[in-house]
Amino acid sequence: MSAPDPRTTTATGADVRVRFCPSPTGLPHVGLVRTALFNWAYARHHGGKLVFRIEDTDAARDSEESYQQLLDALRWLRIAWDEGVETGGPHAPYRQSQRHDIYREVLDKLIAAGLVYESFSTAEEIDARNEAAGRAKQLGYDNHDRDLTEEQKAAFRAEGRQPALRLRVPDEDLTYVDLIRGEVTFPAGSFPDFVIVRPNGVPLYTFVNPVDDALMGITHVLRGEDLMPSTARQLSLYRALIDAGVTTFIPRFGHMPLVLGDGTKKLSKRDPRADLFLQREKGMIPEGLLNYLALLGWSIGPDRDVFSLEEFVAAFDIEDVNPNPARFDQKKAESINGDHIRMLAPDDFAERIVPYLAQAGLVDANPTDDQRALLAKAAPLIQERLPLLGDAPGLLGFLFSDEVAYDDDALAGLPENAGVVLTACVGALEVVPEAEFTAQGIQDALSGALVENLGLKPRVAYGPPRVAITGRRVSPPLFESMELLGKAESIRRLSALVRKLG
């Protein structure tokens, strides 16, 4: 059994350097965000640095729109990076599409050291050789071109062939200690010399990703377990980069567990749960979403799911991450989000629901003084019962609209005596003085009329007036809501439902 390469980094503390390096393709998804979160937390926990790099060498799939969405996502989540795009740093540029000259220089060093060679074999030739040798086709390239002579190379060029460039893989076991999974060994011969530059001269991800990590001094590569098979190639390339004088150490690797959707399948990027911006539209807040994502493979302690980002950073270490897959549970995510909503200061909560109320046409995008005054009084009524900010318009809409929109299920659930109950409410409230039209005064008046006089149980008694005032079966506290509406408007709404019921 081979041992890990002694040149593997021992960096700790402020020397820790991690990176987040997404490709700008499609919308940011929660699995990607968890990768960013764990890297950020690891850097912050150790006092190190997070580098934010963009891997945009696939011109056919990369887009500027996706790049801007990545920036939007990290800024919304308040995941700050120390070096990288938009921020700058000593290893700029931080977009692969702008680093081609750098890759060429590194490639020249590898070629000069004899660590990379020209390969002219076609896929058909490789298959034919494997078949002739009795090797399975899926084993792929057979290292045939390692020792081509200059004459052979010239002959291939004369045929019009352009070579790919392959890394000369070590003929020995490769072992590393995964920060999450423990010791892993890739046996000698388990993978062939691999292409790092296509015949058209375009370098592959398997080359530019480790080269960027090496040049930027990345000490810990924390990424998803789906990338674990490529670690063998990265270890091979790192050895070559050290031998060519490009870097002096091999980083440590940690492979985070998959995030599952339904069943045993990885959460699809097309699954609504994976859509970060859809989660934001629904009303997840950064504190709640990041708390939940932190639980996908990690735990702060037994029987504790809710914690602040500060507590997370203080407690987090990548070695404590569970290697087993984690399942994304939307209900649990929203429950934790609700816990964080309740922890917000009342004025902060009120400000955060403004965009949702504005989108529903209930308040101005920049609310008027009157709207803000009403919101300041109304927001505390729902803060304790809201799992998502996006639920705010449904719960508060009745306060910001003159007309009540009755939910079908609310009308269908009214008892047969609803008209009698509502008429009794009107009679009881008409005699309440304006100065005493408070939540307590309203409760006293309605309790006397409905519970004592009509003999109704409170659970039954207050259903009809709740529907009359809010249009819903579930609403903010009834008496406080009526106080905010005022005596005249409350009586008007009660009377309107009486007329509607006929």
N, C-alpha and C positions, 0 to 999 in steps of 0.2 A: 504493500500500500504506500502510495506516495504521500509526502507531507505538503502542506500549503507552502507556496513560494515565500521564502524568508524576506523577500523584498516587498511583501504586502504592508501597507501603511499601518502605523500604530498611532495615528493622529487622534488626539483627544482635545477636549475643551475648545478654546478659541481657534485651534488649527483645523477643526472640523469644517469641511466644505461639501455641501450637497447641492443637487441641482434639480430643477423641474424643467423638462425639455419637451413640451408637446409639439405635435404637428398641427398647423392651422388648417384642419379639415373638419368641417361640420361644426355642430354646436358643442360647447363644453358639456360633459356629462359627469355624473356624481362620482364614478370610478376615477376619473381624471382628477377631480377635485380632492378626493381622498389621498391620492398620491401627492398632490401639492401640499395638503394639510400635514401629512406625516413627515414630509421632508422639512417643511417650515418649522414644525414643532421640534423635530430633532435638532435642527440648527439652533433654535432659540433655547432649548433645554441645555445645550452644551456651550452656548455663547459663541457659536460658529457663524457661518455665512450660508445664505441661500442664493444660488445663481439661477436666474430665470432666462432660459435660452430657447430659441425657436428653431425647430427642425423643419425647414421649409425648402427642401431640395426636390420635392415632387411637384414640379410646376403644373402638372395636369390636375392635381387634386387640391393643392394649397390655394388659399384665398385670403385677400386682405380683410374681407369681412370677418372671416373666422379668427384672424389674428386680433382684430379689434374686440371681438367677443371674448377672447381669452383674457385680454386686459380688463374688460368690463367685469368679467367673472371674479378675478382675483381682487380687484378694487372693491367690488361690492362685498366680498367676503372678508375684506381687510387682511388678506394674506400678503404681507409686504415682503419684497425681496431686496437683497443687499446689493447685488450686481445684476446687470442684464439689460434687456431691451428697455427702452425709455429711461432707464436709470443710468446706464453707462457703467464703466469700470475698467480695470487694467487689462482685460482680455477682450475688449471690443474688436470687431463687431460681434453681436450675440445672435445673429441670424445666419444660419448655415449658407443661405444663398449668397451671402456677402463674404464668404470665407474661402472661396475656391483657390486663391493664390496661396493661402496658408496650407491647404491640403496638398497642393502640388509640392511645396517645399518639404513637407513631411514624407510624401511619397518618394521624392528623390533620395532622401536619406535612407529609407528602407531598401530601395533598389541598390543604392551604392553599397549597403552592408550585406547584400546578397540574401535578404530576408523575404524579398518579393520577386516573383519571376513571371515571364510572359507565357501565357497559355493559349494555344491555338486550337485545341480540341473542340469539335462541335458536339452538340448533344447526341447526334446520331452516332458519331464515332465512339463516344463514351459508352453508349448503350451496346454497341457492337462488341467492344472490348470486354465489357462485363459479361455478355452472353457467351463469348468465346472462352472466357476464363471460368465460367460456371458461377459467377457472382450475381446476386440479385440486383436487378436494375435500380431498385430504390436506394442502393448504397451509393449511387451517383459516381462522381468523379473519382478516378483511380490514381491520382498523382502522376499520371503518365508523362506530363510535360516538364517535370522538375529539372531534368538534366538534358534538355534539348541543346544540341550544338548550335553554333552560330550559323552553320551551313543549313541546318534544318529550319531554323527560324527564317533565314533569307528565302528558302524555298517556299515556305508558307506565305510570306509577304508577296512573293512573285505571283502566287495564285490569287492575290487580292485579299487575303485574309488579314484582319486586324486582331491583335491579341487582347485578351482580357488579362488583368494582372491578379495573380493569386498570392496569398500569404503562405509561406512555407511553415506548416503546422509542426510543433514539436512531436517527435516520435516517442512519447512517453505519457504516462497518466498525468492528468491535470487535476489537482485537488485544491479546494478552497473551503473556508468555513463560512457558511451562510449565517448572517446575523439572526435570522429567524428560524432556519431549518437545520442548522448544524452542519457537520462536515459532508461535503459532496465531492465525489470523484468522477471524472470523465475518463474512461479507459483509453489507453493509447489505441489509435486506429478507429475510434468510434465516430470520427468525422474527418473528412478529407481536407486537403488544402482548399481554401475557399476564395471566391472572387471578391476583391475589394474595389476594383475599378472595371467597369464594363468596357467592351471593345470600342465603344464610341467615346471613351475618355471620361465618362461620368462616374464619380466615386459613389459607392453604395453606402447605405446607412450603417452596415456592419463595419465600415471603415471610419466614416466621419464622426459617428457618435463617440466611440472610445477616444479618437484623436482629440475631439473637443474637450472631453473629460480630462484627458492627460494634460493638455495645454492650459486648461483652466484650474488645474490643481485639485480636481474633485477627489475627495478622500473616501466618501461613502456613496454608493449607488443604491438608492432605495427605490424599487420599482415593482410592478405587478409580477406575479408568478408566471403569467403567460409568456414573459420574456426570459424565463429562467434557462430554457434550452440554448439561448444565444450566449450564455455566460462562458461556455467553453471557448467559443471563438474570441470573445473579448479577452479572456485570460491569455490566449495565444497571441493576440495582437499586442497586448500590454507587454508581454515578454519581448516582442520584437521592438516595440517603441523604446523600451529601456536599453536594449542592445544597440539601438541606433542613436542613443543619446537624446531622445525627445523628452523623456521623463525619467524619474528616478524610483518610482514606486507603483505598485498595483493597488487600486482602491479595494475597499471591502464592499461586499454585495449583501443586500438583504431583499428577499422577494416576498412581497406582501400577498396575502390570500386573495383569491378571486371574490368579487361581489356577485352573488347569485340573484337571479330573478325568481321565477317560478320553477319548481322542480330542482334539477341539478344543473341547469344551464346558466352560463354567465349572463348577468344582466345585460340585455341587448341595448345598444345605443338608441334603438328606435322605441324602446319601452318608455312610456310617459314618466315613469319613476326616475329614469336616468337623465331626463332633460332638466338641467340645472335651472334654466330660465323659466321653465314651466313651474318648477317648485317655487321660484321667486314670485311668479304671477299668482300662484295660489295663496301666497302669504307666508311662506317660510321666511324666517328672519335669519341673518347670518349666524347669530349665536346658537340658535336652535338646530340649524342644519349642520353646522360644524360639530356640535356636540354629538349629534346622531352619527355622523360619518366617522367620528373618532371611535365609536363603538363597533365599527365594522372590522373586527379583528383585534380589538384592544379593550381593556377594561381598567377603570381607575380603582376598582375594588369591588368586593362582593356586595350585592344588593344595593348598588348605587349606580344610577344611570345619568343623573343630571349634575353638571359641573360647569364652571366657567372656563373660558379659554386659558386664563391665567393658571387655574388649577391643572388643566390638561398639560400645559407646557411644563409645569413644575414636576409632574408625575411621569411624563411620557419618556419611554426609551424604546427604541426599535426592537431590542431583544426581548421585550415583553409582548410583542405582537404574536397572536395565535396563528399558526400556519394553516389552520383549517378554514375552508371557505366560509364567508359570512353572507347572510341573506338580507336583502333590503326589504324592510317591513315598513310600508308607508304609514300604517296606523301608529306604530311606535314612534316613527319620525315626527308625526304631527302631535303626538302626545308630549314628547320632549319639547317640541317647539312651543306648545302651549305653556309648559312650565317656564320657559325663558320669557315668553310674553308677559307672564305674571310678575317676573322679576324686574321688568322695565320700570323706570320712573314714570309716573302718570303723564307728565308733559311729553316725555320721549315717545311713549306709546301713542298719544294723541297725534303727534307729528308723523309717526310712521304709517298711520292709517289714512292720512290725507290723500296720497296718490290713489288709493283704492276707492275712496269716496268720490274723488274727482273723476276718475275713469267711469264711474257709474252715473255721473252727472248730478251728484247730490251737493257738491260744494265746488267752488272755483279752484282751479289749480293752485292759485295763490288765494286762499280763503279770505273773505271779508272779515272785518272785526267782529261782526255779529255771528258769522259762522264759526269763527274761532272760539268765541265766548261760549256758544252752545256746545261745541265739540269738547271744550275743556270740562264742561259739566257732564256730558254724556259718556265720554270715553271711559271713565272709571266704572260705569255701570256694566260694561261688557268685558273689561280687561280680564276679569277673573274667570270668564267662561269661554274665551276665544282660543281655539287651537291654531287658527290661521288668520293672518291679517285680512285675507281675502273674504272672510266671513263678515267683516265689519259692515259693508253696505247693506247686507240683508238684515242685520240686526239693528242698524241705526237709521236706515232709509226713511222710516216713518217720521223721524224728527225733522228731516230736512225737506219734506214734501207736504204739500197741502192736501193731496189726495192719498187716501189709503188704498194700497193694492192688496186685496185679500187673496191669500193662498187658497187654492182649491181644497187642500186637505184641512185647512183651518175652518172653512165654512162647513165642510162635510162633517166635521167633528163636533159641531155645536149641538147642545142638547135641545130637546123639543121646547123647553121653557126659556130658551135664550132671550126671546122678546120680553118676557116678564122680568128676567134678571136685569136686562139692560135698562128697562124702564125704571126699575127700582134704583139702579145706579144713578140715573139722571136725577131722580127725585132726591136722593140722598146728597148728591154733590151740589145741587142748586142752592141748598141752604148753608153750605160751608162758606164762611166769609173769605173774601180774597186773601186777607192777611194770614188765614189759617189753611190756605190751600197748599199744604206741604205734604211730603210723603207720609208723615205720621197722621196728619189731619185727614188725608184721603183714606188711609187704611182704617182709621177709626170709623169714618162715615160709612164706608162700604161694608166693613165687618158688621156694623149694627144693622144695616139694611139687608144684607144677604145671609149672613151666618145666624144672627140672632132672630131677625124678623121672619125670613123665609126658611130658616132651618137647614140651609145648605152647608155641606162640608166645604172648607176653604179650597180644596183641590178642584171641586166642581164649580164653586161660586165664581172664581176669578177667570175661568176660561172665556166666557163671552165678552167681558170687558177687555180682556187682553187682545182678542181678535179685533174688536172694535177700534182699539187704540193703535195697534201695530199691524194688523192684517195677518198675523202669524200665530201659530200655536206656541212657538218658543220665541221669547223676546227678552230684552233687558227687564230688570225688576219693574213690575207694573206701576206701583205707586210713585216711584221716583220718575218714571217715564211721564206719568200724568202731570207731575209737578213741573217738569221741564216744558211740557206743552202749554200749561196754564189752564185755568178753569174753563174759560169760554171754548177753547179748542177741544178740550177733553169732552165736554158736554156735547159739542157739535158732532164729534166722531161717534159717541155712544148713540146719539139720536139718529145719525145717518145709517147705522147698521140696523136699528129698529125699523126704519122705513124700508131698508133693503129686504128685510125678512118678511115685511108685509104684515 
